[in-house]
Amino acid sequence: MASEFSEYDYVEAGTIEYSKLPPLDAETNRIMKAEFKTGFSLTIFYFIFIFSIPVMNWHFPDFAWSKLWGGMSVSWFITSVVAMAMAFIIAYVHTTLYEKRLKKYALTSQEGRKLG
């Protein structure tokens, strides 16, 4: 079916031997390492936040199950509303850091190419 299209050379799907791929250039390698570091740091931060909720429920049950409004407890408020806000904040931080990094590497590109 895909071989019917003539806009591009059809290559049959298969496996790729990653050891035969050429190494990344230094610029791409730096960007990928910085992206991994940022993503990993934000992931650890979010996991600590999420795993602190059961700890709060276990060690401070009076506070965790106290009612805020409409029967919602502090624990459920943190789990639902605050966790969603944290996800948006983490996405914003990651995007902002990525854009700064992209501008930095676009200005210092040794090959004169633009990344964005």
Backbone hydrogen bonds in HBPLUS format (Angstrom, degrees):
<---DONOR---> <-ACCEPTOR-->    atom                        ^
c    i                          cat <-CA-CA->   ^        H-A-AA   ^      H-
h    n   atom  resd res      DA  || num        DHA   H-A  angle D-A-AA Bond
n    s   type  num  typ     dist DA aas  dist angle  dist       angle   num
A0004-GLU N   A0001-MET O   3.22 MM   3  5.66 164.0  2.25 110.7 115.5     1
A0005-PHE N   A0002-ALA O   3.26 MM   3  5.92 164.3  2.28 117.6 121.2     2
A0020-LYS N   A0017-GLU O   2.98 MM   3  5.63 155.7  2.04 118.4 125.8     3
A0021-LEU N   A0018-TYR O   3.19 MM   3  5.30 161.3  2.22 104.9 110.7     4
A0029-ASN N   A0025-ASP O   2.97 MM   4  6.16 159.5  2.02 156.6 163.4     5
A0030-ARG N   A0026-ALA O   2.95 MM   4  6.18 154.2  2.02 146.4 152.3     6
A0031-ILE N   A0027-GLU O   3.02 MM   4  6.30 162.4  2.05 151.3 156.0     7
A0032-MET N   A0028-THR O   2.90 MM   4  6.08 163.7  1.93 152.0 156.3     8
A0033-LYS N   A0029-ASN O   3.00 MM   4  6.17 158.5  2.05 146.9 152.7     9
A0034-ALA N   A0030-ARG O   2.95 MM   4  6.12 160.2  1.99 150.3 155.8    10
A0035-GLU N   A0031-ILE O   2.88 MM   4  6.07 156.0  1.94 149.2 156.2    11
A0036-PHE N   A0032-MET O   2.91 MM   4  6.10 157.7  1.96 146.3 152.3    12
A0037-LYS N   A0033-LYS O   2.95 MM   4  6.14 162.0  1.98 147.9 152.8    13
A0038-THR N   A0034-ALA O   2.99 MM   4  6.17 161.9  2.02 148.1 152.7    14
A0039-GLY N   A0035-GLU O   2.90 MM   4  6.04 173.0  1.90 153.9 156.3    15
A0040-PHE N   A0036-PHE O   2.81 MM   4  5.86 162.4  1.84 152.1 157.5    16
A0041-SER N   A0037-LYS O   2.97 MM   4  6.03 160.7  2.01 144.7 150.3    17
A0042-LEU N   A0038-THR O   3.00 MM   4  6.21 166.2  2.02 155.8 159.2    18
A0043-THR N   A0039-GLY O   2.94 MM   4  6.03 148.2  2.04 141.8 151.1    19
A0044-ILE N   A0040-PHE O   2.96 MM   4  6.20 162.2  2.00 151.6 155.4    20
A0045-PHE N   A0041-SER O   3.02 MM   4  6.24 160.4  2.06 147.4 153.1    21
A0046-TYR N   A0042-LEU O   2.99 MM   4  6.19 158.3  2.04 144.7 149.9    22
A0047-PHE N   A0043-THR O   2.87 MM   4  6.11 160.4  1.91 153.9 159.6    23
A0048-ILE N   A0044-ILE O   2.94 MM   4  6.13 160.5  1.98 152.3 157.1    24
A0049-PHE N   A0045-PHE O   3.11 MM   4  6.37 156.4  2.17 143.0 149.5    25
A0050-ILE N   A0046-TYR O   2.85 MM   4  6.14 167.0  1.87 156.3 159.1    26
A0051-PHE N   A0047-PHE O   2.80 MM   4  5.88 167.1  1.82 154.4 158.3    27
A0052-SER N   A0048-ILE O   3.03 MM   4  5.99 122.3  2.37 135.7 148.5    28
A0052-SER N   A0049-PHE O   3.24 MM   3  5.26 142.6  2.39  96.3 107.0    29
A0053-ILE N   A0050-ILE O   3.28 MM   3  5.72 154.7  2.34 107.8 114.5    30
A0056-MET N   A0052-SER O   2.85 MM   4  6.04 152.4  1.93 144.5 151.8    31
A0057-ASN N   A0053-ILE O   2.92 MM   4  6.22 157.7  1.97 150.6 157.1    32
A0058-TRP N   A0054-PRO O   2.90 MM   4  6.06 147.9  2.01 143.8 151.9    33
A0059-HIS N   A0055-VAL O   2.88 MM   4  6.00 173.0  1.88 157.2 159.0    34
A0060-PHE N   A0056-MET O   2.83 MM   4  5.22 151.0  1.91 137.7 145.7    35
A0064-ALA N   A0060-PHE O   2.92 MM   4  6.07 171.8  1.93 160.5 163.3    36
A0065-TRP N   A0061-PRO O   3.00 MM   4  5.85 157.3  2.06 144.0 147.7    37
A0066-SER N   A0063-PHE O   3.24 MM   3  5.25 165.6  2.26 104.8 108.8    38
A0075-SER N   A0064-ALA O   2.89 MM  11  4.88 154.7  1.95 153.5 145.0    39
A0074-VAL N   A0066-SER O   3.09 MM   8  6.06 136.4  2.29 158.3 170.9    40
A0068-LEU N   A0072-MET O   2.73 MM   4  5.65 167.8  1.74 167.7 169.2    41
A0072-MET N   A0069-TRP O   3.04 MM   3  5.68 168.5  2.06 125.1 126.5    42
A0077-PHE N   A0073-SER O   2.96 MM   4  6.18 153.0  2.03 148.0 156.2    43
A0078-ILE N   A0074-VAL O   2.94 MM   4  6.16 163.2  1.96 154.1 157.6    44
A0079-THR N   A0075-SER O   2.92 MM   4  6.09 159.5  1.96 146.5 153.0    45
A0080-SER N   A0076-TRP O   2.91 MM   4  5.94 155.4  1.97 144.4 150.0    46
A0081-VAL N   A0077-PHE O   2.93 MM   4  5.48 122.6  2.26 135.2 149.7    47
A0082-VAL N   A0077-PHE O   3.26 MM   5  6.65 162.7  2.29 148.2 153.4    48
A0083-ALA N   A0078-ILE O   3.07 MM   5  6.18 132.0  2.31 147.6 159.2    49
A0084-MET N   A0080-SER O   3.23 MM   4  6.22 150.8  2.32 137.0 144.3    50
A0085-ALA N   A0081-VAL O   3.05 MM   4  6.32 158.3  2.10 149.0 155.3    51
A0086-MET N   A0082-VAL O   2.82 MM   4  6.06 152.6  1.89 147.6 155.8    52
A0087-ALA N   A0083-ALA O   3.04 MM   4  6.28 149.2  2.13 141.0 148.4    53
A0088-PHE N   A0084-MET O   3.16 MM   4  6.51 156.2  2.22 148.1 153.3    54
A0089-ILE N   A0085-ALA O   2.90 MM   4  6.17 157.5  1.96 151.3 158.1    55
A0090-ILE N   A0086-MET O   2.84 MM   4  5.98 163.6  1.86 153.1 157.3    56
A0091-ALA N   A0087-ALA O   2.99 MM   4  6.16 157.0  2.04 143.4 149.9    57
A0092-TYR N   A0088-PHE O   2.93 MM   4  6.13 155.4  1.99 145.5 152.2    58
A0093-VAL N   A0089-ILE O   2.87 MM   4  6.13 163.7  1.90 154.1 158.2    59
A0094-HIS N   A0090-ILE O   2.91 MM   4  6.06 166.2  1.93 151.6 155.6    60
A0095-THR N   A0091-ALA O   2.96 MM   4  6.07 162.0  1.99 147.4 152.4    61
A0096-THR N   A0092-TYR O   2.90 MM   4  6.03 162.3  1.93 151.8 156.9    62
A0097-LEU N   A0093-VAL O   2.93 MM   4  6.11 166.8  1.95 153.9 157.3    63
A0098-TYR N   A0094-HIS O   2.93 MM   4  6.05 153.2  2.01 144.0 152.0    64
A0099-GLU N   A0095-THR O   2.94 MM   4  6.16 160.0  1.98 150.3 154.9    65
A0100-LYS N   A0096-THR O   3.04 MM   4  6.29 157.8  2.09 149.1 154.9    66
A0101-ARG N   A0097-LEU O   2.95 MM   4  6.11 161.2  1.99 147.1 152.5    67
A0102-LEU N   A0098-TYR O   2.81 MM   4  5.99 153.9  1.88 149.4 157.2    68
A0103-LYS N   A0099-GLU O   3.00 MM   4  6.20 158.8  2.05 146.6 151.2    69
A0104-LYS N   A0100-LYS O   2.98 MM   4  6.18 158.9  2.02 147.7 154.0    70
A0105-TYR N   A0101-ARG O   2.95 MM   4  6.17 165.8  1.97 153.1 155.9    71
A0106-ALA N   A0102-LEU O   2.89 MM   4  5.95 143.4  2.03 141.1 151.8    72
A0107-LEU N   A0103-LYS O   3.04 MM   4  6.18 149.1  2.14 145.2 151.7    73
A0108-THR N   A0104-LYS O   3.13 MM   4  6.33 144.8  2.26 140.8 150.5    74
